[in-house]
Amino acid sequence: MKKTVLTLLIAVCSVVSMSAQIWETFKSLDHEFKVLFPYEPQFQVQKVPSAVGELDMNMYMATATDLDSDNMLYSVIRSDYPTEMFENPTPEFIKSVLDGAVNGAVTNVQGKLLSDETISFNKFPGRSIKIETTMGLLYINTYLVNNSMFITQVICTPDKDNNESIKRFQESFELIKVN
């Protein structure tokens, strides 16, 4: 009897461990960050128009592999503004850049801004926002690091709102210095 219970317990533990997501550290030397992704991210560059001309939006995206996943998408985005724009930025200028990022995100997904919090990341200014859309909820952290905008984003369905994987991904983001 004890042997049967032990065998059953081992089998259950094996199934549970196989179904758990395996988070791995992803490091981009080109874009100077590292983060935990639950899936292998794909990289793409998208050209986006801006008030200062066309910018490259460098995107690393990991899409859910099954419907039971906590979240549909995890992504890190980096865009670089012209350096001369940030030589002596005022607090008002920095706020306007972050406001533009927030407003652009809400407009691009035709969503409703549910929360907007001013944050700091390694002494760099940022914003943490939550947007409701027809496709789900977006959790976005945006950081202005000198002339570079870093965005971490998670998309989930409303029934998976506030899941632990959102926090795990967002809090795992780190800048790395590459020289």
Secondary structure by P-SEA (a helix, b strand, c coil): caaaaaaaaaaaaaaaaaabbbbbbbbbccccbbbbbccbbbbbbbbbbcccccccbbbbbbbbccccccccccbbbbbbccccccccccaaaaaaaaaaaaaaaaaaacccccccccccccccccccbbbbcccbbbbbbbbbcccbbbbbbbbbcccccccaaaaaaaaabbbbbcc
